[in-house]
């Protein structure tokens, strides 16, 4: 049985990945902050921070992994403006610490370091950015992930690790925290339907186009990259199609069980944003055969249903 160590296994993507790996019969070793998540399959769990060298050593040595997926870190671009130093330490230095532990305790493991498309920065409208594009980050989060990407490539070359990097574009699905745009809208609609808010959906800047994929398709891409990706390579994980946030909001409102009026709230704007960010997934398709299978209409319906099914008092919480 293949042993896979997943850092950040208690997070949104980590929980979906753990379920997908379990369905393939993998033995999952989770590492992350807090106790093991309750909604994931049985796994060997170690609690710890990626900046804690002793905890990382114990996790990697104890798992004896055949593969490692590195998801741990601070994942919110918005929050990174409030906590830039903590974001950089967690994402850049945490990645370095994890790779050092892998080098010392599991040097033959295949390693997937999950990065972000936001590292590419501003792109021309109508374009599809490729992996050879330069990084031009505009947020502390994007800068920290660009650094993690560069550190990973350098570390792997120096030490001969079988390491693959992703530049993952926007993804969403059931269970994502409302600090992200789709669940933030869905939570508001669920509260409107429950009579807890008036019929106004408060939004930020909708003049933005993103390449959005269902998280369940994204974790399939990660598993295929572990199996078939080229060590040393970097891969865009994306649909390859742009969707404006204004259209996304319109589709969510059409699913609402009550009439919803959209109102722009300038306080919800990011300090900086990218008007257009769409990727070219050709390398991923070529090397793994992956393609997304979940229509975005299904994704949006599932996210909204997730928030409807939560107890009303829990809709105030992050997940």
Legacy VTK file of the C-alpha trace (Angstrom):
# vtk DataFile Version 3.0
C-alpha trace
ASCII
DATASET POLYDATA
POINTS 319 float
0.000 0.000 0.000
1.292 3.462 -0.927
1.968 5.752 2.022
1.223 9.433 1.468
2.055 12.243 3.877
-0.237 15.254 3.467
0.681 18.483 5.227
-2.308 20.696 5.883
-4.488 17.588 5.764
-7.084 19.217 8.008
-7.699 22.087 5.591
-10.233 22.446 2.801
-8.182 20.864 0.006
-6.455 18.459 2.401
-9.744 16.880 3.468
-10.853 16.384 -0.128
-7.442 14.964 -1.046
-7.498 12.543 1.891
-10.862 11.186 0.770
-9.654 10.767 -2.827
-6.468 9.017 -1.713
-8.398 6.720 0.628
-10.651 5.712 -2.257
-7.508 4.498 -4.028
-6.381 2.462 -1.035
-3.548 4.748 0.050
-2.343 4.829 3.651
-2.696 8.483 4.637
-0.544 10.268 7.180
-1.882 13.706 8.021
0.059 16.609 9.517
-1.457 19.916 10.524
-2.604 22.323 13.159
-5.132 21.116 15.714
-6.742 17.702 16.051
-7.489 15.368 13.164
-10.565 16.442 11.171
-13.710 14.450 11.862
-15.013 14.359 8.289
-12.053 12.552 6.700
-11.186 8.880 6.464
-9.119 7.236 9.142
-5.532 8.422 8.964
-2.422 8.483 11.094
-2.414 12.048 12.413
0.319 14.220 13.842
-0.397 17.679 15.108
2.207 20.339 14.399
3.311 23.497 12.648
5.428 23.470 9.481
7.839 25.860 11.187
8.470 23.327 13.973
11.491 21.293 12.827
11.062 18.600 15.467
7.404 18.101 14.592
8.246 17.856 10.886
11.038 15.384 11.531
8.684 13.201 13.552
5.957 13.394 10.919
8.194 12.531 7.958
10.273 9.893 9.725
7.181 8.320 11.244
5.257 8.168 7.981
8.116 6.772 5.861
6.178 8.170 2.894
6.317 7.094 -0.707
4.822 10.475 -1.585
4.355 13.859 0.094
1.778 16.523 -0.764
2.560 19.909 0.764
-0.614 21.928 1.322
0.115 23.519 4.700
0.367 27.285 4.935
-1.566 30.530 4.988
-3.916 30.389 1.983
-5.779 33.713 1.998
-4.516 36.565 -0.169
-6.789 38.971 1.664
-5.504 37.953 5.094
-1.920 38.258 3.882
-2.236 42.048 3.754
-3.001 41.997 7.485
-0.335 39.398 8.332
2.421 39.673 5.711
5.326 38.440 7.852
3.432 35.453 9.226
2.249 34.588 5.700
5.788 34.645 4.313
7.194 32.564 7.151
4.450 29.956 6.917
4.442 29.627 3.138
8.069 30.171 2.138
10.075 29.106 5.166
7.568 26.382 6.030
8.061 24.866 2.588
11.840 24.940 3.012
11.557 23.272 6.419
9.323 20.525 5.027
11.681 19.819 2.129
14.647 19.663 4.488
12.828 17.047 6.576
11.974 15.064 3.444
15.595 15.245 2.257
16.836 13.854 5.569
14.166 11.224 6.233
12.484 10.274 2.913
14.770 11.340 0.057
13.212 8.919 -2.436
9.641 10.128 -1.920
7.840 11.930 -4.738
6.932 15.399 -3.528
4.172 17.708 -4.731
4.471 21.330 -3.605
1.183 23.120 -4.198
1.547 26.727 -5.291
-0.726 29.408 -6.683
-1.454 31.098 -9.982
-1.516 34.436 -8.142
2.277 34.380 -8.299
1.987 35.202 -12.015
0.450 38.577 -11.243
-1.373 40.749 -13.817
-2.053 39.173 -17.208
-3.475 40.619 -20.446
-7.219 40.239 -20.862
-8.102 37.260 -23.048
-4.760 35.505 -22.457
-3.992 32.087 -20.966
-0.809 32.239 -18.913
1.736 29.400 -19.294
4.254 28.002 -16.846
7.160 29.863 -18.460
5.638 33.268 -17.622
7.592 35.347 -15.086
6.250 35.882 -11.593
4.903 39.350 -10.770
3.131 38.933 -7.410
0.953 41.788 -6.135
0.018 40.501 -2.652
2.084 39.234 0.289
0.424 35.851 -0.219
1.429 35.692 -3.888
4.973 36.781 -3.010
5.277 34.088 -0.341
4.113 31.394 -2.762
6.396 32.642 -5.537
9.274 32.354 -3.073
8.175 28.848 -2.072
8.100 27.835 -5.751
11.628 29.144 -6.348
12.946 27.644 -3.100
11.426 24.287 -3.985
12.997 24.213 -7.432
16.415 25.162 -6.037
16.240 22.657 -3.170
15.185 19.830 -5.474
18.019 20.523 -7.916
20.597 20.641 -5.158
19.468 17.510 -3.364
18.000 15.450 -6.190
14.460 15.309 -4.812
11.714 14.027 -7.112
9.722 17.224 -6.734
6.836 18.635 -8.768
5.336 22.101 -8.350
1.824 23.299 -9.120
0.550 26.747 -9.912
-3.032 26.068 -8.912
-5.702 28.470 -10.125
-8.901 29.282 -8.237
-10.805 26.273 -6.958
-13.824 25.845 -4.761
-16.268 23.267 -3.464
-18.168 22.114 -0.398
-16.380 22.829 2.855
-14.363 25.881 1.801
-14.124 28.701 4.337
-16.145 31.871 3.696
-12.953 33.916 3.542
-13.013 32.834 -0.125
-15.342 34.363 -2.662
-17.722 31.537 -3.683
-18.524 30.263 -0.166
-18.786 33.871 1.039
-21.572 34.479 -1.486
-23.194 31.096 -0.842
-23.261 31.645 2.926
-25.001 34.989 2.496
-27.615 33.429 0.212
-28.234 30.581 2.671
-28.774 33.131 5.445
-31.131 35.146 3.241
-33.129 31.990 2.504
-33.302 31.238 6.236
-34.595 34.745 6.967
-31.463 35.723 8.895
-30.562 38.542 6.512
-32.495 40.823 4.207
-32.542 40.046 0.504
-29.283 41.856 -0.283
-26.128 40.002 -1.341
-23.160 42.191 -0.435
-20.255 41.772 -2.850
-16.851 43.257 -3.568
-15.257 43.881 -6.955
-17.089 41.786 -9.573
-15.098 43.192 -12.510
-12.727 40.232 -12.228
-12.290 37.108 -14.340
-10.940 33.896 -12.871
-10.238 30.316 -13.972
-12.258 28.277 -11.456
-12.220 24.485 -11.021
-14.027 22.164 -8.639
-11.781 21.079 -5.762
-12.699 17.437 -6.381
-11.227 17.703 -9.872
-8.192 19.555 -8.517
-7.272 16.788 -6.060
-7.536 14.257 -8.903
-4.977 16.369 -10.759
-2.692 16.288 -7.712
-2.868 12.511 -7.490
-2.131 12.139 -11.201
0.817 14.513 -10.885
2.214 12.353 -8.089
1.939 9.362 -10.387
2.894 10.830 -13.769
4.249 14.355 -13.378
7.794 15.108 -14.471
10.148 15.720 -11.509
11.453 19.264 -11.698
8.374 20.363 -13.605
5.789 23.009 -12.798
2.154 22.632 -13.818
-0.814 24.938 -14.049
-3.827 23.230 -12.486
-6.823 24.907 -14.037
-9.786 24.588 -16.375
-8.341 26.942 -18.973
-11.519 29.031 -19.193
-12.332 32.415 -17.708
-15.447 33.158 -15.673
-16.337 36.676 -14.558
-17.358 37.075 -10.938
-20.420 39.004 -12.100
-21.595 35.935 -14.043
-20.744 33.664 -11.118
-22.870 35.803 -8.792
-25.730 35.774 -11.292
-25.617 31.948 -11.436
-25.634 31.676 -7.638
-28.535 34.117 -7.351
-30.475 32.079 -9.912
-30.145 29.073 -7.566
-31.499 31.021 -4.577
-34.920 30.141 -3.186
-35.644 33.799 -2.487
-35.192 36.870 -4.620
-31.733 38.317 -4.075
-30.548 41.822 -4.891
-26.795 42.369 -5.431
-25.148 45.375 -3.804
-21.489 46.336 -4.207
-19.714 47.088 -0.935
-16.396 48.948 -1.459
-15.157 47.763 1.948
-15.000 44.254 0.510
-12.488 45.188 -2.198
-8.951 43.803 -1.872
-6.074 46.283 -1.511
-4.958 44.991 -4.913
-6.530 42.552 -7.317
-5.968 40.962 -10.711
-8.634 41.832 -13.287
-7.862 38.749 -15.413
-6.161 35.473 -14.494
-6.756 32.429 -16.705
-4.315 29.557 -17.178
-3.137 27.232 -19.907
-3.406 23.619 -18.645
-1.786 22.037 -21.728
1.253 20.659 -19.867
-0.932 19.000 -17.235
-3.167 17.453 -19.900
-0.144 16.263 -21.895
1.708 14.582 -19.038
-1.189 13.170 -17.006
-4.264 13.048 -19.232
-6.193 15.037 -16.618
-9.215 17.111 -17.540
-11.898 18.610 -15.285
-15.184 16.690 -15.289
-17.360 18.688 -12.877
-19.454 21.468 -14.463
-19.221 24.747 -12.596
-23.003 24.743 -12.294
-22.712 21.569 -10.202
-19.925 23.089 -8.091
-21.936 26.211 -7.315
-25.029 24.175 -6.450
-23.000 21.930 -4.136
-21.381 24.876 -2.337
-24.747 26.520 -1.797
-26.273 23.254 -0.550
-23.379 22.828 1.889
-24.239 26.149 3.522
-27.976 25.415 3.502
-27.403 22.163 5.373
-25.273 23.717 8.113
-27.146 24.568 11.303
-28.063 28.264 11.257
-25.731 29.102 14.140
-22.795 27.453 12.360
-23.220 29.683 9.316
-21.460 32.363 11.322
-18.347 30.199 11.664
-15.452 29.504 9.330
-15.068 25.864 8.330
LINES 1 320
319 0 1 2 3 4 5 6 7 8 9 10 11 12 13 14 15 16 17 18 19 20 21 22 23 24 25 26 27 28 29 30 31 32 33 34 35 36 37 38 39 40 41 42 43 44 45 46 47 48 49 50 51 52 53 54 55 56 57 58 59 60 61 62 63 64 65 66 67 68 69 70 71 72 73 74 75 76 77 78 79 80 81 82 83 84 85 86 87 88 89 90 91 92 93 94 95 96 97 98 99 100 101 102 103 104 105 106 107 108 109 110 111 112 113 114 115 116 117 118 119 120 121 122 123 124 125 126 127 128 129 130 131 132 133 134 135 136 137 138 139 140 141 142 143 144 145 146 147 148 149 150 151 152 153 154 155 156 157 158 159 160 161 162 163 164 165 166 167 168 169 170 171 172 173 174 175 176 177 178 179 180 181 182 183 184 185 186 187 188 189 190 191 192 193 194 195 196 197 198 199 200 201 202 203 204 205 206 207 208 209 210 211 212 213 214 215 216 217 218 219 220 221 222 223 224 225 226 227 228 229 230 231 232 233 234 235 236 237 238 239 240 241 242 243 244 245 246 247 248 249 250 251 252 253 254 255 256 257 258 259 260 261 262 263 264 265 266 267 268 269 270 271 272 273 274 275 276 277 278 279 280 281 282 283 284 285 286 287 288 289 290 291 292 293 294 295 296 297 298 299 300 301 302 303 304 305 306 307 308 309 310 311 312 313 314 315 316 317 318
